[in-house]
Amino acid sequence: MIYLDNAATSFPKPESVYQALDRFARTSLANPGRAGHRMAVSAERTLDAARHALNQFFQGDAPERWVFTLNATDALNMAIKGVIREGDHVITSDLEHNSVSRPLRALEEGGTITLTRVASRGGYLDPEDIRRAMGPRTRLVATTHAANVLGTVQPIEAIGKIVREAGALYLVDAAQSAGVVAIDLRTAAVDMLAFPGHKGLYGPTGVGALYVGPRTDGHIEPWREGGTGGDSSSPAQPRQLPYLLEGGTPNVLGVAGLAAGLDWVARHAPDALRKHEVNLLQIVVDWVNESGDWKIAGRWEPATHVGALSLVTPEGITPQDVAAILDTSFEIAVRPGLHCAPYIHRALGTFPDGTIRVSPGAFSTPEEILKFTASLAEITSGVL
């Protein structure tokens, strides 16, 4: 199988990740506890070490500000529902994944918030549009860092500065950027950062993280309450981070895999990984420009792009048809459809069928990409 669906989940994982998962599952897979038997203590240390690694990698304020979650969706819901209050105004964009759009839409429909959705241009947000949308009741701005449909990297540093000047909080969805685009929380005015472990950080599914910066202190409330492994006497959720937001037994095995993936990414350098993926996509872009039948969704600017690219299929054939043929006849995996981001597909005019999204990863090769473009040529020529 030629796997070109890394924007959904990276595959394969580095060998060190598989080894870490196997080793931890066999030796340390206990419920973490700061005062318990040696396996429980070992599990707790694994969580602590992973928090330190994340804090160092992203240059956060402190390790305890890294909260482990089920995935990016869980982290985003935790952030949005943790800081929103009745009467607040929220700003988002048409690039967003449903993990951002749906919680905000539900809050809007319920009358809790007013919502402004800023339109992108060619797949990019203009920070000045964010500035113009700000109002006296704006509490939260929530945007993607890299658009999951188009792969375009947004100017979060400039947006964050505007948000901070206005006194609001800035939430960034880094699902497609964590691990391939450098994020320095010392310089970027980002208050909350959410991402999964199973994409650009090469960890397993079922684990993610939410960073909650100092400006959230006293403003974020737990989305769920439960056991915390350390403080069992308090009648309410403890106020101490990360336990304020980490009710329930965490996916310690997943965190062990995430830590191994993070270590692998740090050693191989995010920018080098991004360049590898973008260089592979350039082969696709060149083929599209020569084909005359296919089109690229959004604006192609390699310097501000991650390894995800959406292709608009020729008239008369749907993305779903192409993906099915690629799978069954050529053993190539891509992702057709709306990619959980219907607003940008409406803006592009690709709703409701969507596009074909191709997303190579660290282990993809030029030969695989050439096989992919040759298969598209064969499909559209009517050979099959």
Buried (B, 14 or more C-beta within 10 A) or exposed (E): EBBBBBBBBBBEBBEBBBEBBEEBEEEBBBBBBBEBEEBBBBBBEBBBBBBBBBBEBBEBBEBBBBBBBBBBBBBBBBBBBBBBEEEBBBBBBBBBBBBBBBBBBEBBEEEBBBBBBBEBEEBBBBBEBBBEBBEEEBBBBBBBBBBBBBBBBBBBBBBBBBBBEBEBBBBBBBBBBBBBBEBEBEEBBBBBBBBBBBBBBBBBBBBBBBBBBEBBEEBBBBBEBEBBBEEEEEEEBBEEBBBBBBBEEBBBBBBBBBBBBBBBBBEBEBEEBBBBBBBBBBBBBEBBEEBEBBBBBBBBBEEBBBBBBBBBBBEEBBBBBBBEBBBEEBEBBBBBBBBBBBBBBEBBEBEEBBBBBBBBBBBBEEEBBBBBBEBBBBBBEEEE
